[in-house]
């Protein structure tokens, strides 16, 4: 019982230090991350195609790829996640009706 109490106290202090750590880098703002995504070469290349642009602007699944800070950071740093979005956009653009091309 005493050991469990010590572990609980250590866990509480560890969590407090983690949250109040003065050396921790601040999280980037979500708007800055979205701006970085939209400035990336692969995004601009997709945006140049009219059908892909329509998918990028109107598809809710595309917005889910960078719905939050974690997802936006993941989209900026992980090539596989970027390729997944690119493939999805191209697939949806190829399915789009000729009026959106």
C-alpha positions in Angstrom: 0.0 0.0 0.0 2.9 2.3 0.9 4.5 1.6 -2.5 1.3 2.4 -4.4 1.1 5.7 -2.5 4.7 6.6 -3.5 4.0 5.7 -7.1 0.9 7.9 -7.2 2.8 10.9 -5.7 5.6 10.4 -8.2 3.1 10.2 -11.1 1.4 13.4 -9.9 4.7 15.3 -9.7 5.8 13.9 -13.0 2.6 15.1 -14.7 2.9 18.6 -13.1 6.5 18.9 -14.2 5.6 17.8 -17.7 2.8 20.4 -17.9 4.7 23.3 -16.3 8.1 22.5 -17.9 9.7 25.9 -18.7 12.1 24.4 -21.2 9.4 22.8 -23.3 8.9 24.3 -26.8 5.5 25.9 -27.3 3.1 24.3 -29.7 2.9 26.1 -33.0 -0.4 27.8 -33.8 -2.8 25.9 -35.9 -3.2 28.7 -38.4 0.6 28.8 -38.9 0.6 25.0 -39.6 -2.1 25.3 -42.1 -0.3 28.2 -43.8 2.9 25.9 -44.0 0.8 23.1 -45.5 -0.7 25.4 -48.1 2.8 26.8 -49.0 4.3 23.3 -49.4 5.3 22.3 -53.0 3.1 19.2 -53.1 0.1 21.2 -52.0 0.6 24.0 -54.5 1.1 21.4 -57.3 -2.2 19.8 -56.4 -3.9 23.2 -56.2 -2.9 24.1 -59.7 -5.1 21.4 -61.1 -8.7 22.6 -61.2 -10.3 19.2 -60.3 -7.8 18.7 -57.4 -8.4 22.3 -56.2 -12.1 21.6 -56.0 -11.5 18.5 -53.9 -9.0 20.4 -51.7 -11.5 23.1 -51.0 -14.8 21.2 -50.7 -14.1 17.7 -49.5 -14.6 17.2 -45.8 -12.2 14.2 -45.8 -9.4 16.4 -47.0 -10.0 18.8 -44.1 -9.8 15.9 -41.7 -6.2 15.3 -42.7 -5.3 18.6 -40.9 -8.3 19.0 -38.6 -6.1 19.6 -35.5 -2.6 20.6 -34.5 -1.5 17.0 -34.3 -2.8 16.1 -37.7 -1.3 19.3 -39.3 2.1 18.6 -37.8 1.9 15.0 -39.0 1.0 16.2 -42.5 4.0 18.4 -42.5 6.5 15.9 -41.2 5.4 12.5 -42.4 5.9 11.7 -46.1 3.5 8.8 -45.9 0.7 10.9 -44.6 1.3 13.5 -47.3 1.3 10.8 -50.0 -2.0 9.4 -48.5 -3.6 12.9 -48.9 -2.2 13.3 -52.4 -3.5 9.9 -53.5 -6.9 10.6 -52.0 -7.2 14.0 -53.7 -6.2 12.6 -57.1 -8.6 9.7 -56.7 -11.5 12.0 -55.8 -10.5 14.4 -58.6 -10.6 11.6 -61.2 -14.1 10.6 -60.0 -15.3 14.2 -60.2 -17.9 15.1 -62.8 -16.7 16.9 -65.9 -18.3 20.1 -64.7 -15.7 20.5 -62.0 -12.7 19.8 -64.4 
